[in-house]
């Protein structure tokens, strides 16, 4: 399957919707572009530094301290170990 896109007057390309949907591409996603002998290859940019992930898990923050989280995890692990012994 192939798709055609056009370079705009602002030197931008639009990825066709079926491509965006298949790759789950949303606004703000970054790409690496590599020139080849007969064109170029593009791929989604992978996060490589810890700071690149900043804010990605913010929606999971429920305000608990690290101590509360650790205690909750230890209790869950203990409960699981006890249930396996029964």
N, C-alpha and C positions, 0 to 999 in steps of 0.2 A: 504494500500500500504506500502511496506517495502523496504528498501535498505540495502545493505551490504557494509561495508567499511573495510579496513585493516589498522592496526597500522603499521607505517613505522619504519625503523631502527632508525629514529630520534624521535621515540615516538610521531608521529603526525598522525592525522586522516584527511582524505579528505572527505568533505561532497559531496555527489553526486550532479551533476549539477541540476537535477530536484528539489532537496531540496533547493539548493541555489537560484534557480530561483523563486520557490514558496514563499520563505521567503524574497526575495530581499536582499540576503546577498552578500556583496561585500568585497573586500580586507580590512583588518584592523578591521572588526567587532569583538567585544569581546563577549565572552560567559561566563555565570556562570555555573559551573558544581556542581551538588549535588549528593553525593553517596546515594544509597538506599540499602535496604536489598538484592535486586536481580539485581543490576546493578547501573545505574546512570541516572540522568535526566539533560539535558542541556537546557539552555534557553538563548536567546539574553540578553546581559547585558543592563540594562536601565540606562540612564544618570540620575544622582541624584544631582549632584552639579553644580552650575552655571558655574564653570570652565570647566566642562565636555563638555559644549556647545560652548566653545571658538572656533571661526572660522567657525561654522556651517552656519552662515548667512552672511559671508564675501562677497559672490557673490551678495548680495543685496545692498551693500554699494556703493552709487553713489557719495559720497563725500560731501553730504549736511550736514550742521550743525544741531544740535538738534532744534535750533530755527527755521530754515527753514522748517524742517520736521513738527514741531508743527504748524507753520503758514499755511502750506499746508493742514494739517489735519483739522484745524479749518475752513479754507475756504471751503473745501469739505463738512464738516458737515453743514455749513451755507447754501451752495448751495442746499444740499439735503433737508434741512428744508424748504427752500423757494419753492422748486419744489413740496413738499407735500402740501403746502398751495394753490397752483394754481389749 
